[in-house]
Amino acid sequence: METVRKPDEHNRRKAVVLTDEMIQYAEELKSDKQRARAFLKKAGLLNKKGKLAKEYAA
């Protein structure tokens, strides 16, 4: 008999629901490269020079 381990409740991934406002904001960012870079810098994905942050670099 094989035992299958169920994921813990606190480790289970939840579905992400995007609101209309989030989708609209994403569309705006897609059309404005400068705003998109500013957002990614604020989120910590890009460093101050606009390069990929070292935490995400391979």
C-alpha positions in Angstrom: 0.0 0.0 0.0 1.4 3.4 -1.0 1.0 6.4 1.3 0.3 9.8 -0.3 1.2 12.8 1.8 -1.3 15.6 1.6 0.2 19.1 1.6 -0.2 21.0 4.9 -2.9 23.6 4.9 -0.5 26.5 5.5 1.7 25.3 2.5 -1.1 24.8 0.1 -1.1 27.4 -2.7 -4.2 29.5 -3.1 -5.6 30.7 -6.5 -4.8 34.3 -7.3 -7.7 36.4 -8.3 -7.0 39.5 -10.3 -9.3 42.4 -9.9 -10.4 44.6 -12.8 -8.1 47.4 -11.4 -5.1 45.1 -11.4 -5.7 44.0 -15.0 -6.1 47.6 -16.1 -2.9 48.6 -14.3 -1.0 45.8 -16.0 -2.3 47.0 -19.3 -1.1 50.5 -18.6 2.3 49.2 -17.6 2.5 47.2 -20.8 2.1 50.4 -22.8 4.6 52.5 -20.8 8.1 51.1 -20.5 9.3 53.8 -18.1 6.4 53.2 -15.7 6.9 49.5 -16.0 10.6 49.8 -15.0 9.6 52.1 -12.1 7.1 49.5 -10.9 9.7 46.7 -11.1 12.3 48.8 -9.2 9.7 49.5 -6.5 8.9 45.8 -6.3 12.6 45.0 -5.9 12.9 43.0 -9.1 15.3 45.6 -10.7 18.1 47.5 -9.0 18.5 51.3 -9.1 20.4 50.9 -12.5 17.5 49.0 -14.0 19.3 45.7 -14.0 17.9 42.5 -12.6 18.4 42.5 -8.8 21.0 40.1 -7.6 18.5 38.0 -5.7 16.9 37.1 -9.0 20.0 36.9 -11.2 21.3 33.4 -12.0 
